[in-house]
């Protein structure tokens, strides 16, 4: 008869396998791609780009490429 593992137990087992097979550095790099980040991306971008047109942004990008 098999036992049902909790999600926490499955996660722990998966991390142990990743660490054993990949090593700590590769395991951390793998897990970092699933990071959710922090803050409110949409609100931050609305503040940063407030009042700018697409052409304004294109011009800024082109200037930075020339640097």
VEXFIBA-487534 format. One record per atom (N, C-alpha, C, O): residue number from 1; residue in three letters; y negated, x, z negated. Coordinates in steps of 0.001 Angstrom, whole numbers. Atoms other than C-alpha are relative to their C-alpha. Example, Ala and Ser with C-alpha at 12.3 -4.5 7.8 and 13.67 -1.06 7.14 Angstrom:
+-----+------+---------+---------+---------+
! pos ! code !   north !    east !      up !
+-----+------+---------+---------+---------+
!   1 !  ALA !    1190 !     890 !       0 !
!   1 !  ALA !    4500 !   12300 !   -7800 !
!   1 !  ALA !   -1200 !     900 !       0 !
!   1 !  ALA !   -1181 !    1936 !    -665 !
!   2 !  SER !    1190 !    -820 !      60 !
!   2 !  SER !    1060 !   13670 !   -7140 !
!   2 !  SER !   -1090 !    -770 !    -730 !
!   2 !  SER !   -2198 !    -261 !    -899 !
+-----+------+---------+---------+---------+
END
This chain:
+-----+------+---------+---------+---------+
! pos ! code !   north !    east !      up !
+-----+------+---------+---------+---------+
!   1 !  UNK !    1166 !     844 !       0 !
!   1 !  UNK !       0 !       0 !       0 !
!   1 !  UNK !   -1249 !     904 !       0 !
!   1 !  UNK !   -1331 !    1846 !    -789 !
!   2 !  UNK !    1212 !    -804 !     -55 !
!   2 !  UNK !   -3418 !    1425 !     927 !
!   2 !  UNK !   -1056 !    -577 !    -930 !
!   2 !  UNK !   -1087 !   -1777 !   -1201 !
!   3 !  UNK !    1085 !     461 !     859 !
!   3 !  UNK !   -6420 !    1273 !   -1343 !
!   3 !  UNK !   -1285 !     -59 !     823 !
!   3 !  UNK !   -1473 !     701 !    1773 !
!   4 !  UNK !    1283 !     134 !    -675 !
!   4 !  UNK !   -9841 !     181 !    -226 !
!   4 !  UNK !   -1012 !     880 !    -710 !
!   4 !  UNK !   -1243 !     748 !   -1912 !
!   5 !  UNK !    1003 !    -894 !     562 !
!   5 !  UNK !  -12461 !    2865 !    -722 !
!   5 !  UNK !   -1375 !    -651 !      79 !
!   5 !  UNK !   -1661 !   -1439 !     981 !
!   6 !  UNK !    1384 !     473 !     -47 !
!   6 !  UNK !  -16052 !    2087 !   -1551 !
!   6 !  UNK !    -753 !     810 !    1052 !
!   6 !  UNK !    -293 !    1877 !    1460 !
!   7 !  UNK !     818 !    -721 !    -965 !
!   7 !  UNK !  -18762 !    3124 !     899 !
!   7 !  UNK !    -425 !    1355 !    -562 !
!   7 !  UNK !    -493 !    2343 !     169 !
!   8 !  UNK !     368 !   -1257 !     652 !
!   8 !  UNK !  -19836 !    5775 !   -1603 !
!   8 !  UNK !    1153 !    1008 !      65 !
!   8 !  UNK !     925 !    2188 !     328 !
!   9 !  UNK !   -1171 !    -884 !     -54 !
!   9 !  UNK !  -16297 !    7218 !   -1718 !
!   9 !  UNK !     243 !     510 !    1426 !
!   9 !  UNK !     585 !    1676 !    1625 !
!  10 !  UNK !    -162 !    -403 !   -1400 !
!  10 !  UNK !  -16069 !    7262 !    2076 !
!  10 !  UNK !   -1065 !    1031 !     376 !
!  10 !  UNK !    -763 !    2025 !    1037 !
!  11 !  UNK !    1085 !    -942 !    -289 !
!  11 !  UNK !  -19447 !    9001 !    2324 !
!  11 !  UNK !     277 !    1358 !    -624 !
!  11 !  UNK !      63 !    2390 !      12 !
!  12 !  UNK !    -318 !   -1248 !     683 !
!  12 !  UNK !  -18379 !   11613 !    -223 !
!  12 !  UNK !    1098 !     753 !     746 !
!  12 !  UNK !     994 !    1961 !     955 !
!  13 !  UNK !   -1100 !    -623 !    -738 !
!  13 !  UNK !  -15152 !   12289 !    1654 !
!  13 !  UNK !    -477 !     552 !    1343 !
!  13 !  UNK !     -95 !    1653 !    1740 !
!  14 !  UNK !     520 !    -439 !   -1299 !
!  14 !  UNK !  -16981 !   12514 !    4985 !
!  14 !  UNK !    -843 !    1263 !    -156 !
!  14 !  UNK !    -724 !    2188 !     648 !
!  15 !  UNK !     820 !   -1193 !     236 !
!  15 !  UNK !  -19491 !   15016 !    3570 !
!  15 !  UNK !     866 !    1220 !    -314 !
!  15 !  UNK !     577 !    2325 !     146 !
!  16 !  UNK !    -912 !   -1103 !     321 !
!  16 !  UNK !  -16668 !   17142 !    2163 !
!  16 !  UNK !     678 !     533 !    1262 !
!  16 !  UNK !     836 !    1743 !    1423 !
!  17 !  UNK !    -637 !    -415 !   -1254 !
!  17 !  UNK !  -14956 !   17185 !    5568 !
!  17 !  UNK !    -991 !     746 !     885 !
!  17 !  UNK !    -671 !    1797 !    1441 !
!  18 !  UNK !    1023 !    -675 !    -802 !
!  18 !  UNK !  -18177 !   18055 !    7383 !
!  18 !  UNK !    -268 !    1395 !    -541 !
!  18 !  UNK !    -310 !    2357 !     226 !
!  19 !  UNK !     277 !   -1289 !     609 !
!  19 !  UNK !  -18902 !   20862 !    4947 !
!  19 !  UNK !    1151 !     980 !     236 !
!  19 !  UNK !     928 !    2138 !     588 !
!  20 !  UNK !   -1178 !    -863 !    -174 !
!  20 !  UNK !  -15364 !   22237 !    5165 !
!  20 !  UNK !     146 !     458 !    1446 !
!  20 !  UNK !     458 !    1621 !    1699 !
!  21 !  UNK !    -217 !    -302 !   -1411 !
!  21 !  UNK !  -15223 !   22094 !    8969 !
!  21 !  UNK !   -1193 !     687 !     674 !
!  21 !  UNK !   -1009 !    1532 !    1550 !
!  22 !  UNK !    1190 !    -525 !    -670 !
!  22 !  UNK !  -18819 !   22946 !    9905 !
!  22 !  UNK !    -743 !    1068 !    -803 !
!  22 !  UNK !   -1458 !    1892 !    -233 !
!  23 !  UNK !     797 !    -871 !     852 !
!  23 !  UNK !  -20191 !   24870 !    6943 !
!  23 !  UNK !   -1274 !    -723 !    -405 !
!  23 !  UNK !   -1628 !   -1760 !     156 !
!  24 !  UNK !    1157 !     688 !     564 !
!  24 !  UNK !  -23302 !   24028 !    4988 !
!  24 !  UNK !   -1155 !    -108 !     991 !
!  24 !  UNK !   -1782 !   -1162 !    1096 !
!  25 !  UNK !    1148 !      -4 !    -902 !
!  25 !  UNK !  -25893 !   25002 !    7606 !
!  25 !  UNK !     129 !   -1056 !    1094 !
!  25 !  UNK !    -807 !   -1820 !    1331 !
!  26 !  UNK !    -204 !     971 !   -1080 !
!  26 !  UNK !  -24414 !   22930 !   10445 !
!  26 !  UNK !      79 !   -1424 !    -545 !
!  26 !  UNK !    -356 !   -2371 !     111 !
!  27 !  UNK !     -63 !    1330 !     615 !
!  27 !  UNK !  -23719 !   20031 !    8093 !
!  27 !  UNK !   -1401 !    -527 !    -268 !
!  27 !  UNK !   -1695 !   -1687 !      23 !
!  28 !  UNK !    1373 !     415 !     283 !
!  28 !  UNK !  -27358 !   19933 !    6989 !
!  28 !  UNK !    -726 !    -341 !    1295 !
!  28 !  UNK !   -1420 !   -1355 !    1367 !
!  29 !  UNK !     646 !     283 !   -1289 !
!  29 !  UNK !  -28575 !   20148 !   10598 !
!  29 !  UNK !     482 !   -1326 !     578 !
!  29 !  UNK !    -314 !   -2096 !    1115 !
!  30 !  UNK !    -569 !    1251 !    -489 !
!  30 !  UNK !  -26222 !   17301 !   11557 !
!  30 !  UNK !    -593 !   -1195 !    -747 !
!  30 !  UNK !    -988 !   -2181 !    -125 !
!  31 !  UNK !     499 !    1114 !     812 !
!  31 !  UNK !  -27376 !   15076 !    8689 !
!  31 !  UNK !   -1489 !    -229 !     200 !
!  31 !  UNK !   -1949 !   -1368 !     116 !
!  32 !  UNK !    1441 !     142 !    -193 !
!  32 !  UNK !  -31067 !   15754 !    9345 !
!  32 !  UNK !    -358 !    -873 !    1199 !
!  32 !  UNK !   -1430 !   -1477 !    1219 !
!  33 !  UNK !     326 !     827 !   -1156 !
!  33 !  UNK !  -30885 !   13981 !   12683 !
!  33 !  UNK !      27 !   -1490 !    -334 !
!  33 !  UNK !    -441 !   -2309 !     457 !
!  34 !  UNK !     -56 !    1401 !     411 !
!  34 !  UNK !  -30264 !   10735 !   10785 !
!  34 !  UNK !   -1007 !    -332 !   -1085 !
!  34 !  UNK !    -947 !   -1406 !   -1683 !
!  35 !  UNK !    1032 !     225 !    1011 !
!  35 !  UNK !  -33227 !   11094 !    8431 !
!  35 !  UNK !    -898 !   -1149 !     440 !
!  35 !  UNK !   -1263 !   -1240 !    1612 !
!  36 !  UNK !     836 !    1154 !    -341 !
!  36 !  UNK !  -35313 !    7929 !    8290 !
!  36 !  UNK !   -1486 !     308 !     -44 !
!  36 !  UNK !   -2294 !    -486 !     437 !
!  37 !  UNK !    1414 !    -338 !      71 !
!  37 !  UNK !  -38582 !    9701 !    7615 !
!  37 !  UNK !    -699 !    -759 !   -1106 !
!  37 !  UNK !     -72 !   -1452 !   -1907 !
!  38 !  UNK !     775 !     632 !    1057 !
!  38 !  UNK !  -41381 !    8457 !    5426 !
!  38 !  UNK !   -1278 !    -577 !     583 !
!  38 !  UNK !   -1753 !    -127 !    1625 !
!  39 !  UNK !    1281 !     557 !    -402 !
!  39 !  UNK !  -44482 !    6350 !    5749 !
!  39 !  UNK !     123 !   -1119 !    1008 !
!  39 !  UNK !    1221 !   -1525 !    1390 !
!  40 !  UNK !      86 !    1090 !    -963 !
!  40 !  UNK !  -45592 !    3655 !    8142 !
!  40 !  UNK !    -525 !     562 !    1315 !
!  40 !  UNK !   -1735 !     684 !    1502 !
!  41 !  UNK !     321 !    -643 !   -1267 !
!  41 !  UNK !  -45547 !    5194 !   11616 !
!  41 !  UNK !   -1017 !    -805 !     803 !
!  41 !  UNK !   -1977 !    -243 !    1330 !
!  42 !  UNK !     880 !     836 !    -817 !
!  42 !  UNK !  -47244 !    2266 !   13332 !
!  42 !  UNK !   -1429 !      13 !    -555 !
!  42 !  UNK !   -2383 !     183 !     204 !
!  43 !  UNK !    1336 !      -7 !     608 !
!  43 !  UNK !  -50162 !    2112 !   10880 !
!  43 !  UNK !    -684 !    1347 !     182 !
!  43 !  UNK !   -1881 !    1409 !     464 !
!  44 !  UNK !     570 !   -1337 !    -173 !
!  44 !  UNK !  -50655 !    5874 !   11073 !
!  44 !  UNK !    -483 !     207 !    1424 !
!  44 !  UNK !   -1569 !     748 !    1632 !
!  45 !  UNK !     390 !    -170 !   -1402 !
!  45 !  UNK !  -50757 !    5840 !   14868 !
!  45 !  UNK !   -1191 !    -881 !     361 !
!  45 !  UNK !   -2037 !    -478 !    1160 !
!  46 !  UNK !    1156 !     868 !    -257 !
!  46 !  UNK !  -53181 !    2904 !   14913 !
!  46 !  UNK !   -1285 !     664 !    -485 !
!  46 !  UNK !   -2324 !     551 !     166 !
!  47 !  UNK !    1179 !    -693 !     539 !
!  47 !  UNK !  -55584 !    4944 !   12765 !
!  47 !  UNK !    -337 !    1212 !     874 !
!  47 !  UNK !   -1497 !    1416 !    1233 !
!  48 !  UNK !     222 !   -1231 !    -775 !
!  48 !  UNK !  -55140 !    8180 !   14750 !
!  48 !  UNK !    -576 !    -299 !    1378 !
!  48 !  UNK !   -1492 !     385 !    1833 !
!  49 !  UNK !     381 !     277 !   -1386 !
!  49 !  UNK !  -55563 !    6587 !   18177 !
!  49 !  UNK !    -996 !   -1149 !     148 !
!  49 !  UNK !   -1221 !   -1627 !    1260 !
!  50 !  UNK !     943 !    1116 !     -28 !
!  50 !  UNK !  -58094 !    3877 !   17262 !
!  50 !  UNK !   -1154 !     286 !     962 !
!  50 !  UNK !   -1811 !    1322 !     870 !
!  51 !  UNK !    1121 !    -107 !    -924 !
!  51 !  UNK !  -60601 !    3349 !   20058 !
!  51 !  UNK !     237 !     916 !    1191 !
!  51 !  UNK !    -658 !    1077 !    2021 !
!  52 !  UNK !    -280 !    -906 !   -1114 !
!  52 !  UNK !  -58914 !    5772 !   22473 !
!  52 !  UNK !     748 !    -753 !    1096 !
!  52 !  UNK !    1598 !   -1602 !     829 !
!  53 !  UNK !    -693 !     595 !   -1139 !
!  53 !  UNK !  -57813 !    4760 !   25937 !
!  53 !  UNK !    1152 !     908 !     406 !
!  53 !  UNK !    1263 !    2041 !     -62 !
!  54 !  UNK !   -1096 !    -817 !    -530 !
!  54 !  UNK !  -54726 !    5979 !   27735 !
!  54 !  UNK !    -575 !    1217 !     713 !
!  54 !  UNK !     -42 !    2321 !     594 !
!  55 !  UNK !     623 !   -1125 !    -714 !
!  55 !  UNK !  -57000 !    8125 !   29895 !
!  55 !  UNK !    -523 !    1048 !    -981 !
!  55 !  UNK !    -426 !    2246 !    -712 !
!  56 !  UNK !     436 !    -946 !    1034 !
!  56 !  UNK !  -58512 !    9685 !   26748 !
!  56 !  UNK !    1174 !     865 !    -463 !
!  56 !  UNK !    1052 !    2084 !    -586 !
!  57 !  UNK !   -1183 !    -714 !     479 !
!  57 !  UNK !  -55044 !   10628 !   25558 !
!  57 !  UNK !     538 !     953 !    1063 !
!  57 !  UNK !     922 !    2081 !     754 !
!  58 !  UNK !    -455 !    -852 !   -1104 !
!  58 !  UNK !  -54024 !   11981 !   28968 !
!  58 !  UNK !    -897 !    1229 !     105 !
!  58 !  UNK !    -403 !    2344 !     276 !
!  59 !  UNK !     947 !   -1120 !     -68 !
!  59 !  UNK !  -57167 !   14137 !   29040 !
!  59 !  UNK !     236 !     997 !   -1136 !
!  59 !  UNK !     186 !    2208 !    -919 !
!  60 !  UNK !    -272 !    -878 !    1142 !
!  60 !  UNK !  -56404 !   15511 !   25564 !
!  60 !  UNK !    1276 !     811 !     226 !
!  60 !  UNK !    1323 !    2002 !     -80 !
!  61 !  UNK !   -1267 !    -692 !    -280 !
!  61 !  UNK !  -52845 !   16374 !   26599 !
!  61 !  UNK !    -215 !    1086 !    1040 !
!  61 !  UNK !     269 !    2206 !     877 !
!  62 !  UNK !     264 !    -967 !   -1048 !
!  62 !  UNK !  -54049 !   18105 !   29756 !
!  62 !  UNK !    -794 !    1198 !    -531 !
!  62 !  UNK !    -525 !    2334 !    -139 !
!  63 !  UNK !     783 !   -1098 !     589 !
!  63 !  UNK !  -56577 !   20167 !   27771 !
!  63 !  UNK !     895 !     920 !    -820 !
!  63 !  UNK !     758 !    2142 !    -758 !
!  64 !  UNK !    -890 !    -803 !     835 !
!  64 !  UNK !  -53869 !   21299 !   25343 !
!  64 !  UNK !     987 !     813 !     845 !
!  64 !  UNK !    1372 !    1917 !     460 !
!  65 !  UNK !    -907 !    -727 !    -881 !
!  65 !  UNK !  -51569 !   22292 !   28220 !
!  65 !  UNK !    -681 !    1231 !     586 !
!  65 !  UNK !     -19 !    2232 !     861 !
!  66 !  UNK !     753 !   -1125 !    -584 !
!  66 !  UNK !  -54313 !   24583 !   29583 !
!  66 !  UNK !    -216 !    1126 !    -997 !
!  66 !  UNK !    -505 !    2254 !    -599 !
!  67 !  UNK !     240 !   -1014 !    1042 !
!  67 !  UNK !  -54634 !   26439 !   26271 !
!  67 !  UNK !    1079 !    1044 !     -13 !
!  67 !  UNK !    1033 !    1969 !    -825 !
+-----+------+---------+---------+---------+
END
